[in-house]
Amino acid sequence: MSGGAARDRIRLCGVRGRGFHGVLKHERREGQEFVVDVELAVDLGPAGASDSLADTVNYGEIGAAVLARIEGEPHDLIERLAELVAQDALEHGAVDEVTVTVHKPQAPVGVPFGDVTVTVTRRRPPVPVVVAVGANLPRGALRPEHSARAAVEALTRHSEITVVGVSGLHDTEPVGGPEQPTYVNAVVTARTSLSPGSLLRELHALEATFDRRRDVRWGARTLDLDLVQYGDPLRGTDVTSAAPRLLLPHPRAHERAFVLVPWLEVDPDAVLRREGRVRRVADLVASLDTSGVQQHLDDPTTDEGHES
């Protein structure tokens, strides 16, 4: 796994507007020009491949939000203005990190000067995420259960992911797709500051190290890592996305016992957004046939899972 936030950057420089920020009365009364630069850390690989605006950040929207902050509510300090611009930028799901520079070229400094600037760098705060792990093909000498455990261990070691809980392994019958072997499944709950897109990139990178191939839809695989949920539906921080590359929450998680059963095992209070409603995973499990999901016999964990 590559680790870290996106290395790609979008820079929007020189957004200008007249604002009334400052501690002096004449600044609040007369106003002055402010200039803002914004640098966004975004994974631009998907947009470069798809040529689709849905896979990147609309910097026109970023610019409009910056101008609204400049011309909007006055603040005593440009430090506050920079902070609010950074918060706005991090609301975009693709942004991992933002650097904001606010220029106040007409500041009442009292000596000859060229410019006054304040620069802040902010990262996305950690949010809870749910990742489903599955495998049903060997990779060399590694049996599927070994691959699943190795993938969980890799997530645990990732510098940008803090694993909170890991379910036990479950043997599950394949759902959909061609005839194929029984799966080994588990669920990992974690926290991360990576954006949804960057987290998905990291999961795909880990799959690639296990020789994951995508030749047949819903076909057998050496490792499958699905981002089931990003954020907390109870707090309204969960990300919903209909973009083909990033469907959130996972559109079929609510009907997949092989996801919900181990998820409930590791988090009895788990919830999932379904068609705009926040549903208890326990209620969803109660409505499903779970006979095809059995505890893996060689699993060293208990029926209640374990914390990492």
Secondary structure in CASP SS format (residue, H / E / C, confidence):
PFRMAT SS
TARGET T0000
AUTHOR 0000-0000-0000
METHOD secondary structure of the structure
MODEL  1
M C 1.00
S C 1.00
G C 1.00
G C 1.00
A C 1.00
A C 1.00
R C 1.00
D C 1.00
R E 1.00
I E 1.00
R E 1.00
L E 1.00
C E 1.00
G E 1.00
V E 1.00
R E 1.00
G E 1.00
R E 1.00
G E 1.00
F C 1.00
H C 1.00
G C 1.00
V C 1.00
L C 1.00
K H 1.00
H H 1.00
E H 1.00
R H 1.00
R H 1.00
E H 1.00
G C 1.00
Q E 1.00
E E 1.00
F E 1.00
V E 1.00
V E 1.00
D E 1.00
V E 1.00
E E 1.00
L E 1.00
A E 1.00
V E 1.00
D C 1.00
L C 1.00
G H 1.00
P H 1.00
A H 1.00
G H 1.00
A H 1.00
S H 1.00
D C 1.00
S C 1.00
L H 1.00
A H 1.00
D H 1.00
T C 1.00
V C 1.00
N C 1.00
Y H 1.00
G H 1.00
E H 1.00
I H 1.00
G H 1.00
A H 1.00
A H 1.00
V H 1.00
L H 1.00
A H 1.00
R H 1.00
I H 1.00
E H 1.00
G C 1.00
E C 1.00
P C 1.00
H C 1.00
D C 1.00
L C 1.00
I H 1.00
E H 1.00
R H 1.00
L H 1.00
A H 1.00
E H 1.00
L H 1.00
V H 1.00
A H 1.00
Q H 1.00
D H 1.00
A H 1.00
L H 1.00
E C 1.00
H C 1.00
G C 1.00
A C 1.00
V E 1.00
D E 1.00
E E 1.00
V E 1.00
T E 1.00
V E 1.00
T E 1.00
V E 1.00
H E 1.00
K C 1.00
P C 1.00
Q C 1.00
A C 1.00
P C 1.00
V C 1.00
G C 1.00
V C 1.00
P C 1.00
F C 1.00
G C 1.00
D C 1.00
V C 1.00
T E 1.00
V E 1.00
T E 1.00
V E 1.00
T E 1.00
R E 1.00
R E 1.00
R C 1.00
P C 1.00
P C 1.00
V E 1.00
P E 1.00
V E 1.00
V E 1.00
V E 1.00
A E 1.00
V E 1.00
G E 1.00
A E 1.00
N C 1.00
L C 1.00
P C 1.00
R E 1.00
G C 1.00
A C 1.00
L E 1.00
R C 1.00
P H 1.00
E H 1.00
H H 1.00
S H 1.00
A H 1.00
R H 1.00
A H 1.00
A H 1.00
V H 1.00
E H 1.00
A H 1.00
L H 1.00
T H 1.00
R H 1.00
H C 1.00
S C 1.00
E C 1.00
I E 1.00
T E 1.00
V E 1.00
V E 1.00
G E 1.00
V E 1.00
S C 1.00
G C 1.00
L C 1.00
H E 1.00
D E 1.00
T E 1.00
E C 1.00
P C 1.00
V C 1.00
G C 1.00
G C 1.00
P C 1.00
E C 1.00
Q C 1.00
P C 1.00
T C 1.00
Y E 1.00
V E 1.00
N E 1.00
A E 1.00
V E 1.00
V E 1.00
T E 1.00
A E 1.00
R E 1.00
T E 1.00
S C 1.00
L C 1.00
S C 1.00
P H 1.00
G H 1.00
S H 1.00
L H 1.00
L H 1.00
R H 1.00
E H 1.00
L H 1.00
H H 1.00
A H 1.00
L H 1.00
E H 1.00
A H 1.00
T H 1.00
F C 1.00
D C 1.00
R C 1.00
R C 1.00
R C 1.00
D C 1.00
V C 1.00
R C 1.00
W C 1.00
G C 1.00
A C 1.00
R C 1.00
T C 1.00
L C 1.00
D E 1.00
L E 1.00
D E 1.00
L E 1.00
V E 1.00
Q E 1.00
Y E 1.00
G C 1.00
D C 1.00
P H 1.00
L H 1.00
R H 1.00
G C 1.00
T C 1.00
D C 1.00
V C 1.00
T C 1.00
S E 1.00
A E 1.00
A E 1.00
P C 1.00
R C 1.00
L E 1.00
L E 1.00
L E 1.00
P C 1.00
H C 1.00
P C 1.00
R C 1.00
A H 1.00
H H 1.00
E H 1.00
R C 1.00
A H 1.00
F H 1.00
V H 1.00
L H 1.00
V H 1.00
P H 1.00
W H 1.00
L H 1.00
E H 1.00
V H 1.00
D C 1.00
P C 1.00
D C 1.00
A C 1.00
V E 1.00
L E 1.00
R E 1.00
R E 1.00
E C 1.00
G C 1.00
R E 1.00
V E 1.00
R E 1.00
R E 1.00
V H 1.00
A H 1.00
D H 1.00
L H 1.00
V H 1.00
A H 1.00
S C 1.00
L C 1.00
D C 1.00
T C 1.00
S C 1.00
G C 1.00
V E 1.00
Q E 1.00
Q E 1.00
H C 1.00
L C 1.00
D C 1.00
D C 1.00
P C 1.00
T C 1.00
T C 1.00
D C 1.00
E C 1.00
G C 1.00
H E 1.00
E E 1.00
S C 1.00
END
